[in-house]
Amino acid sequence: MTMTIMKRFLQEESGQDLVEYALLLALVVLAAVSGVGVFGVNILGTWTSLHGAVSGYLGS
């Protein structure tokens, strides 16, 4: 009886799609976080440069 239950459990595929979507979502989130980390430094440098150029005109 235990062997029959174990075979049915191993052949069950109803939750497989959910796991695949969760892994895909985790991969997309990881890529987005890495992109922000890489480009964040460049954006900060550009923003600082822009602030320095504009601050003279605005009187700040």
C-alpha positions, 0 to 999 in steps of 0.5 A: 500500500505504501508503495502504491501511494509513493508511485502516485505521489511521484507521478503527480504533476498538478503542482509542476506548473506553479513551481516552474512559474515561480522559478521563472519569476525568481529569475526575472526578479534576479535579473532586474535587481542585478540590472539596477545594481549595475546601472544604478552607479551610472545613473547616480553619476549622471544625476550628480553631474546634472545637478551640478550643471543645473544648480548654478542656474537655479541658485541652489 
